[in-house]
Amino acid sequence: MRSFDQLISLLSEIPDPRRAEGKVYKLAYVLLFSILAGVTGGNSYRSIETFITVHRRRLNAAFDLRWKRAPAHTAIRYILLHLDPKAVEQAFRRHATGLLDGATAASKRTIALDGKVLRGSFDNFRDHKAAQLLHAFETGAGLVLAHIDIDEKSNEIPAAQQLLGELNVAHSTVTLDALHCQKKPSRLPRKSRRK
């Protein structure tokens, strides 16, 4: 299927966490079908397995595969939990950049940086706060360009500075929350002087 060729190519570059003997299903297709299951409302490993089971014949035909059955939800869980998050993020950033190229001139891009709290990510038992992410959203194309974790003991400011340094935002309009309207956000606060 031509429209997925670039994404499949990028997903193929992500290191496979499985042993050589355990690679019955190609990683790129497991990841792609997991994404498609998520887009259609699947929010668990079992729902990914169900999505592949229900659509297996069509997926085989569309992607020239010969899967006789869907991977077990435990196999999907193992694969997704053991992926390198940085490699996955880089693959999605390259995919977003590929989708943006030629869509709009860099000088006409508007990128919104905004923090989000991941629902259900807190853990009262282990006393962990909810996970927070900062994402860069290209408003004209309606496309998320990148994500970055916000440190549990920090806020959006250092994460925004890091994300802006990693993205090519020259000649673009960047919008941020009022939290970022500080005179010197890149400098550390002065230590209090003794009197």
N, C-alpha and C positions, 0 to 999 in steps of 0.2 A: 504494500500500500504506500504510494508515493508520499502522501502527506505526513507520514510518520518516519520517513527514512532518516531525517536529520536527528530526531529525538532518539531513535533506536541506535544510531551511530554513537551519540553521546552517552547513552546509557550503557553501551558496550564497553566504554572506557572505564567505568567504575569497577574497582577491584572486587572480584567475587570472593566472598568469605568462606565458601564451601571447599571441602577437599576435592581433589580431582575425581574420585570415585562417586561423589555425591552430586555431580552436575548432570542430572538427567534432563532438566529444563534449563534453557539458556537464560542467564540472568537478565539480559535486556528485556526479554519478553515477560518475565515474571514481574519486573518493575513496571513495564508499560501497562500490563493488565491490572496491576495493583492501583496504578494511577487512574485508569479507566473505571475501575470498581469504585474508587473514592469519589470520582466525579459524578457517578450515578447514585451516590448516597451510601455506599458501603463504608462502614466505619469500624470493621473488625477483621481479623484474619479469616474467620469463617465466611464473612460476606465476600471477601476476595475469592475464596475457593468456590463459593456458590456462583459468583459472577462468571468465573472461568468455566465452570461446569455447564451453566445454562447456555453460554455463548460459544462453547468450545468449537463446534463445527464451523461457525462463521469466522471465528478467530483463526482457525486452521486454514480456511480458504483465503482469508484476507492477507495473512502473513506467511503463507506457504509453509505451514507447520504440519507436524504429524503427531500431535499430542493425543494419546488415547484416553487420557483422563486429566483432570486438573491436579496440580500439586496439592498435597495435604495442607490443611491450615497450619499444622505444626512446622512443616517445611517452609511455608511462606513466612511464618513468624521468625524462624531461625534466620532466614535470609535478611529480612528487613531489620531485625534487631542487631545483626552483626555487620551491617554496612558501615563504611567510613563516612560519617556525616559531612566532613569537609569535601570529600570527593563527590558526593551527591550534590551538595550545594554548588560546587564548581561546574558540574554538568548542567544544572538548571540555569546557572548564570550564563553559560555559553549559549544555551538554547534560547534564552530570552534575548540575548544580544543578537543572535541570528535572526530572530523574528523581528527585531527592531530595525536592523540594517535596511536602509532604504525606505522605511515607513515614514519617518519624519526627519527633517534636518536636525542636527544636534542643537542648533541655536533655537529651535522652536519647541524643544522638549520641556515639559514640566514634570518634575519628579517630586513626589510627596513622600517624606519620611515620617513614619508613624509607628508608635509602639503598640504592641498587642499582648494581652495576657492569654495564654493558652487555657481554654476552659477544661476543667477537670485535671489539671496538671499539679495541683497542690497535693501534699501528702501530710495530713495531720499526724499520722502515726509516727513518721520519721521527722516531723517538724520541718518539712521543706515548704518553702513558699511556692506559689504558682510560677511556672516558667514564663519568662517574658522574652519577646522577640521584637526587633526593630526591622521593618521592611521598607524597601524603596519601591514605590509604585509609579510607573510611567502613566500619567493620566490620559494622555492623548490616545495611546494604544490600548489602555486598560490592561496593563501587563505588570506583574510583579517582577522586578529586576533582580532582587537579592533579599536575603534575610541575614540577620546576625543575632546571636544570643546576647541578651542583656545580663550582665553578671548579677547574681543574686544580691550582692552587697553594694550595688551601684545603681545608676539610673541611665537614662537614654543618652545623656550628653557624650560620654566617652564612646559609646557604641555608635552614635551618629558620626562622630569625627572619624572613627575607624572605617565605617561604611562609605563615607564620602571619599576617603582616601583610596579605597579599593575600586570604586566605580569611576567611569569616565563621565564626569558631569560638567566638564568645561563647556561653557557657552549655553548651559541649560539653566532653567529657572528651577530652584530647589525650594520647597516649602517645608517648614518644620513647625512643631507646636511652640507655644509661647515659652515653654520651659527652656528653650534654646536661646532666648533673647537676653543674653548676658553680655556684659561689656567685654570680658576676657574669659570665655569658656574654655580656652585651651591651656590656661595657666592654672597651676595648683594654687589653692588659697594660701595666703601668707600665714605664718605661724604668729600667734599672739605675742606681742612684746611684753617683757616684764617691766613694771613701773618701779 
